[in-house]
Amino acid sequence: MALQRTISPIDGSVFVERELASPALLDATLARAARAAREWRRVPLAQRAALCERLVQHMVERASGLGEQLTRQMGRPIRDTPNELLRGFAERARTMIELAPAALADDPASAKPGFVRFVRREPLGVVLVLAPWNYPYLTSVNAVIPALLAGNAVVQKHSDQTPLCAEHYAQAAAAAGLPDGVLSHVVCTHDDVARLVQDPRVQLVLFTGSTAGGHAVMRAASERFVPVGLELGGKDPAYVRADADFDSALENTIDGAMYNAGQSCCAVERIYVHASVYDRFVEAAVALVRKYTLGSPLDPATTLGPLARAGNAAAVRERIADAVARGARALVDEREFPLSRPGTAYLAPQVLVDLERDMRIVREETFGPVACINRVASDEDAVARMNDSAFGLTASIWTRDTEAALRIAGELETGTCFMNRCDYLDPELPWVGVKDSGRGCTLSKLGYAQLTRPKSFHFRLA
């Protein structure tokens, strides 16, 4: 019997063991989902919405217990994990429920005597959702709830770091009364995932994860004309102008870099600060970072937990060392955080300055608690530096001048532009990346487009 094991970053122990699905079980899961999809699409939207609301409520009511399990699986401090369900998960799901009637309504063509003409958005069938470990509920809800609302059946495959999240979805679906097969999950290998992507019963693949993972999904999908939505990595920049509210910009950009130990696709990984406030900002950033408490994520006093895996911490530590070897300065002494030790998932937060554009830590997604701070001379300099990246997920501008922010945002190559906030996803706005940050979009009314296909009705009246 082949097993999948989840190693808790808290202490390196095995927290979850699950049997990997056999080919027969994977086939049966897809067959059941395909049958369910044919029936589910006939269920009125209002009934689908009511069942989805019951599913959401079931999980929200259990946020405390699910949050603790999430902490044990991937290491985020327990003071934060329940909020993934209580805030973001619930907000996104309920927003998509509210938007569904308008987004899925028939779209009539202009009046033409003797004809009835309109476009209807019809479900695709079976949607395969591939979810990551860093925000397993937040990222999956972007796809799962709207896909169900649109009339599709969903098969989930969650990361081997957070397999219990998929199980909780299944339990909530059963408790809510969703028909069998409408929402299911599998535990399987990467090779099995490739075979699922290639299976003709899957009509859409939605992947959230690394850019490398996105390329793997695209390779698997290349033999058939299956649509693929990709929510990938980021190297998100922030620009602090001279006129910014200094304290707010400092607090929020550093939090954007450090929250969830920096393990977010829209974490603030590059901070560009106008020269007139640069020295003050760096000094204050170092003082703020030193206030973090690195410790067991089960301790409510901990503000910075371990990374999800010891190997991830080692990779971030190596990139910091590489940057320092090439002339960057690390301003936080790792010894100030005694729990930060090589070979473990615990890593001290860091502030880096004197960075060059060709350093790996500037070019590649870090996914760790590192704030890279750079001096810029002007808005034009900031825009050029912010766009100098293979990624384009979000960018933030910190200023009191809205007109300036609009002008700068218009020049940025990114899916979302913020002013005076960062590291946030508004479910009424489409979540979309450019360049290596992805393709397609989720959430908002526009998010329903990739979950359905348009069908034209052109009736000539007798």
C-alpha positions in Angstrom: 0.0 0.0 0.0 1.5 3.3 -1.1 1.1 6.1 1.4 1.3 9.9 1.2 2.8 11.4 4.4 2.4 15.0 5.6 5.4 16.1 7.7 4.5 18.9 10.2 6.9 21.8 10.1 6.4 22.3 13.8 8.5 19.3 14.9 9.2 17.2 11.8 6.8 14.5 12.8 4.3 12.7 10.5 1.0 14.4 11.1 -1.1 12.8 8.4 -0.9 9.5 6.4 -3.2 8.8 3.5 -3.3 5.9 1.0 -2.6 7.0 -2.6 -5.5 6.4 -4.9 -5.3 3.4 -7.3 -5.9 3.8 -11.0 -9.3 2.1 -10.5 -10.3 4.6 -7.7 -9.2 7.6 -9.9 -11.3 6.2 -12.8 -14.3 5.6 -10.5 -14.0 9.2 -9.1 -14.1 10.8 -12.5 -16.9 8.5 -13.7 -19.0 9.5 -10.6 -18.2 13.2 -11.1 -19.2 13.0 -14.8 -22.5 11.4 -13.9 -23.1 13.9 -11.2 -22.3 16.8 -13.5 -25.1 15.8 -15.9 -27.7 15.9 -13.1 -26.3 18.9 -11.2 -26.5 21.2 -14.2 -30.3 20.7 -14.1 -30.6 21.8 -10.5 -31.9 25.4 -10.4 -29.3 28.0 -9.6 -31.2 29.1 -6.5 -31.0 25.6 -5.1 -27.4 25.2 -6.0 -26.7 28.5 -4.2 -28.5 27.4 -1.1 -26.6 24.2 -0.9 -23.3 26.1 -1.4 -24.2 28.5 1.4 -24.8 25.5 3.7 -21.4 24.0 2.7 -19.7 27.4 3.5 -21.6 27.7 6.8 -20.6 24.2 7.8 -16.9 25.0 7.4 -17.1 28.5 9.0 -18.7 27.0 12.1 -15.7 24.7 12.4 -13.1 27.4 11.8 -11.3 27.0 15.1 -10.7 23.2 14.7 -9.9 23.5 11.0 -7.5 26.3 11.8 -5.6 24.3 14.3 -5.3 21.4 11.9 -4.1 23.8 9.2 -1.4 25.1 11.6 -0.2 21.6 12.3 -0.1 20.8 8.6 1.7 23.9 7.2 2.9 26.0 10.2 1.0 29.3 10.1 0.5 30.7 13.6 -2.7 29.6 15.2 -3.6 33.2 15.9 -4.1 33.5 12.2 -5.3 30.2 10.7 -9.0 30.3 11.7 -9.3 33.7 10.0 -8.6 32.0 6.6 -12.1 30.5 7.0 -13.8 33.2 9.0 -12.8 36.1 6.8 -11.4 35.4 3.3 -13.0 32.0 2.6 -16.4 33.2 3.8 -16.2 36.6 2.0 -15.1 35.1 -1.3 -17.7 32.3 -1.3 -20.6 34.5 -0.3 -19.6 37.2 -2.8 -19.6 34.7 -5.6 -23.0 33.4 -4.5 -24.3 36.9 -4.6 -22.8 37.6 -8.0 -24.0 34.3 -9.6 -27.5 35.3 -10.7 -26.3 38.3 -12.7 -23.2 36.6 -14.0 -25.0 33.4 -15.2 -28.2 35.1 -16.5 -29.1 34.9 -20.2 -27.7 37.8 -22.2 -30.2 38.9 -24.8 -29.2 40.3 -28.2 -30.8 43.5 -29.5 -34.5 43.2 -30.4 -35.2 41.9 -33.9 -38.8 41.4 -35.1 -39.6 37.8 -35.6 -36.6 36.4 -33.7 -35.6 35.4 -30.2 -31.8 35.7 -29.7 -29.8 35.3 -26.6 -26.6 33.8 -25.1 -26.7 31.3 -22.3 -23.7 30.4 -20.2 -23.7 26.6 -19.8 -21.5 24.5 -17.4 -18.5 22.7 -18.8 -18.9 19.4 -16.9 -16.1 18.2 -14.6 -13.6 20.8 -13.2 -10.3 19.6 -11.8 -9.1 21.9 -9.0 -5.4 21.6 -8.0 -4.9 23.5 -4.7 -1.7 24.6 -2.9 -0.7 24.4 0.7 0.0 28.0 1.5 -3.7 29.1 1.6 -5.5 25.9 0.8 -9.0 27.1 1.7 -8.6 30.6 0.2 -7.2 29.5 -3.1 -9.5 26.6 -3.6 -12.7 28.5 -2.8 -11.9 30.9 -5.7 -12.6 27.9 -8.0 -14.8 25.4 -6.0 -17.8 27.5 -5.1 -18.2 29.4 -8.4 -17.6 26.2 -10.3 -20.4 24.5 -8.4 -22.7 27.5 -8.7 -22.1 27.4 -12.5 -23.4 23.9 -12.6 -20.2 21.9 -12.8 -19.0 19.0 -10.7 -15.6 19.5 -9.0 -12.8 17.0 -8.3 -10.2 18.5 -5.9 -6.5 17.4 -5.5 -4.9 19.3 -2.6 -1.2 19.5 -1.8 0.3 16.6 0.1 1.2 19.2 2.8 -2.5 20.0 3.5 -4.6 17.0 2.5 -7.1 17.4 5.3 -8.5 20.5 3.7 -9.9 18.5 0.8 -11.4 16.0 3.2 -13.2 18.8 5.1 -14.7 20.1 1.8 -16.0 16.6 1.2 -17.5 16.4 4.7 -19.1 19.8 4.4 -20.6 18.9 1.0 -22.1 15.8 2.5 -23.4 17.6 5.5 -24.9 20.4 3.3 -26.7 17.8 1.1 -24.8 18.1 -2.2 -25.5 15.1 -4.4 -22.9 12.3 -4.4 -20.1 13.0 -6.8 -20.7 16.7 -7.2 -17.7 17.6 -5.0 -15.0 14.9 -4.5 -11.3 14.7 -3.9 -8.4 12.4 -4.6 -5.0 11.7 -3.0 -2.5 10.9 -5.8 0.9 11.5 -7.2 2.0 14.1 -9.7 2.0 11.5 -12.5 -1.6 10.7 -11.6 -2.4 14.4 -11.8 -1.0 14.5 -15.3 -3.2 11.6 -16.2 -6.3 13.3 -14.7 -5.5 16.5 -16.7 -5.3 14.3 -19.9 -8.6 12.5 -19.2 -11.4 13.6 -21.6 -13.9 13.6 -18.8 -12.1 16.6 -17.3 -13.4 19.8 -19.0 -11.4 22.4 -17.2 -8.2 22.4 -15.1 -7.7 25.1 -12.5 -4.2 25.1 -10.9 -2.8 27.4 -8.2 0.8 27.0 -7.4 4.3 27.7 -8.6 5.3 28.7 -12.1 7.1 25.4 -12.5 4.0 23.6 -11.5 2.0 25.6 -14.0 4.4 24.6 -16.8 3.9 20.9 -15.7 0.1 21.3 -16.0 0.4 22.9 -19.4 2.7 20.0 -20.6 0.1 17.5 -19.4 -2.7 19.4 -21.1 -0.9 19.9 -24.4 -2.2 16.7 -26.0 -5.9 17.8 -25.8 -7.9 21.0 -26.1 -8.7 21.4 -22.4 -8.9 24.9 -21.0 -6.4 25.6 -18.2 -6.5 28.4 -15.6 -3.3 29.2 -13.8 -2.8 31.2 -10.6 1.0 31.2 -10.3 3.8 32.9 -8.5 4.6 36.6 -7.9 7.5 38.9 -7.1 5.2 41.7 -6.0 6.6 45.2 -5.7 5.6 48.1 -3.5 6.5 51.7 -4.1 6.7 54.1 -1.2 6.6 57.7 -2.5 8.0 60.7 -0.6 4.4 61.8 0.2 3.2 58.5 1.6 1.8 58.1 5.1 5.1 56.8 6.4 3.8 54.7 9.4 1.1 53.1 7.4 3.3 52.3 4.5 6.0 50.8 6.8 3.6 48.7 8.8 1.7 47.3 5.8 4.5 46.6 3.5 6.5 44.8 6.2 3.4 42.8 7.2 2.9 42.1 3.5 6.4 40.7 3.3 6.3 38.7 6.6 2.7 37.5 7.0 2.4 33.7 6.7 6.2 33.7 6.7 6.2 35.4 3.3 4.5 32.3 1.8 2.0 34.0 -0.4 1.8 34.5 -4.2 1.0 38.2 -3.5 3.5 38.8 -0.7 5.4 42.0 -0.9 8.9 40.8 -2.1 10.3 44.0 -3.4 10.0 47.4 -1.7 11.1 50.5 -3.6 11.4 53.6 -1.4 11.9 57.2 -2.6 15.4 58.4 -1.8 14.1 61.2 0.5 12.7 58.7 3.0 14.8 55.7 2.2 17.2 55.8 5.2 14.4 56.4 7.7 12.3 53.6 6.1 15.1 51.1 6.3 15.9 51.9 9.9 12.3 51.6 10.9 11.8 48.4 8.9 14.6 46.7 10.7 13.2 47.8 14.1 9.8 46.5 13.2 11.1 43.1 11.9 13.0 42.6 15.1 9.7 42.7 17.0 8.4 39.5 15.4 8.2 36.4 17.6 9.5 33.3 15.9 8.2 30.3 17.7 5.8 27.3 17.7 2.8 28.2 15.7 0.6 26.5 18.3 1.6 29.3 20.8 -0.9 32.2 20.5 2.0 34.6 21.2 3.9 33.5 18.1 3.7 36.0 15.2 6.0 34.2 12.8 5.8 30.5 12.4 8.0 28.0 10.5 8.0 27.7 6.8 5.9 24.7 5.5 8.9 22.5 4.9 12.5 22.4 6.1 13.7 22.3 2.5 11.8 25.6 1.8 13.6 27.3 4.6 17.0 26.0 3.3 16.2 27.3 -0.1 15.4 30.8 1.2 18.5 30.8 3.5 20.6 29.9 0.4 19.2 32.8 -1.6 20.0 35.2 1.3 23.5 33.9 1.5 23.9 34.2 -2.3 22.8 37.9 -2.2 25.1 38.7 0.7 28.0 37.0 -1.1 27.4 39.3 -4.0 27.3 42.5 -2.0 23.9 42.8 -0.4 23.7 43.6 3.3 21.5 41.6 5.7 20.5 43.9 8.5 18.9 41.4 10.9 21.2 39.1 12.9 19.8 35.6 12.7 21.1 34.9 16.2 18.4 37.3 17.5 15.9 34.5 16.7 17.3 31.4 18.5 14.8 29.0 17.0 16.1 29.8 13.5 18.4 26.9 12.7 19.6 25.2 9.5 18.0 21.9 9.0 14.6 23.0 10.4 11.7 24.8 9.0 12.2 27.8 11.3 13.8 30.8 9.6 14.5 34.3 11.0 12.9 37.2 9.2 15.4 39.3 7.2 15.8 42.8 5.7 18.1 43.1 2.7 19.5 46.2 1.1 22.2 47.1 -1.5 20.6 44.7 -3.9 21.4 44.3 -7.6 18.8 43.4 -10.2 20.5 40.2 -11.3 20.6 38.6 -7.9 18.4 35.5 -7.5 16.6 36.9 -4.5 15.5 39.9 -6.7 14.6 37.9 -9.8 13.0 34.7 -8.4 10.0 34.2 -6.1 11.4 34.0 -2.5 8.4 32.6 -0.6 10.0 33.4 2.7 10.1 36.1 5.4 12.5 38.5 3.5 12.0 42.2 2.8 14.2 43.4 0.0 14.3 47.3 0.2 15.6 49.4 -2.7 16.2 53.1 -3.1 14.6 54.9 -6.1 15.0 58.4 -7.4 11.6 59.1 -9.0 8.3 57.7 -10.1 9.8 56.8 -13.4 12.6 55.0 -11.7 10.2 53.1 -9.6 8.0 52.0 -12.5 11.0 50.7 -14.4 12.2 48.7 -11.4 8.8 47.4 -10.6 8.2 46.2 -14.2 11.7 44.6 -14.3 10.4 41.2 -13.4 9.1 38.0 -15.0 6.1 38.2 -12.8 3.1 40.4 -12.7 0.5 39.6 -10.0 0.0 42.7 -7.8 1.8 46.0 -7.1 1.1 48.6 -4.5 1.7 52.3 -4.5 1.9 54.2 -1.2 1.0 57.9 -1.6 -1.5 60.6 -0.7 -1.8 61.6 -4.4 -4.5 59.6 -6.1 -3.8 61.1 -9.5 -0.2 60.1 -9.3 -1.2 56.6 -8.2 -3.5 56.3 -11.2 -0.8 57.5 -13.5 1.8 55.1 -12.1 -0.7 52.2 -12.0 -1.4 52.7 -15.7 2.2 52.0 -16.4 2.6 48.9 -14.3 2.6 45.4 -15.9 0.5 43.6 -13.3 -3.0 42.1 -12.7 -3.9 44.2 -9.7 -2.7 47.7 -8.6 -3.3 48.8 -5.0 -3.0 52.2 -3.5 -2.3 52.3 0.2 -2.9 48.6 0.8 -1.4 45.3 -0.3 -1.5 41.6 0.0 -5.3 41.5 -0.3 -7.8 40.0 -2.7 -11.2 41.7 -3.3 -13.7 39.0 -4.5 -15.7 41.6 -6.5 -12.6 42.3 -8.6 -11.0 39.7 -11.0 -7.9 38.0 -9.7 -5.6 37.8 -12.6 -1.9 37.6 -13.3 0.2 38.6 -16.3 3.6 37.3 -17.6 4.7 34.3 -15.4 2.0 35.0 -12.8 -0.7 33.1 -14.7 -3.4 33.1 -17.2 -7.2 33.3 -17.0 -9.0 34.9 -14.1 -11.0 33.9 -11.0 -13.6 35.7 -8.8 -15.8 38.7 -9.7 -18.5 38.4 -12.4 -15.8 37.9 -14.9 -14.6 34.7 -13.1 -17.7 32.8 -14.2 -16.6 33.1 -17.9 -13.9 30.4 -17.7 -16.3 28.1 -15.7 -18.9 28.1 -18.5 -19.1 28.1 -22.3 -21.3 30.5 -24.2 -24.1 29.0 -26.2 -26.1 31.0 -28.7 -29.8 30.6 -29.1 -31.1 32.0 -32.5 -34.8 31.3 -32.9 -36.8 32.4 -35.8 -40.5 32.6 -34.8 -43.0 30.9 -37.0 
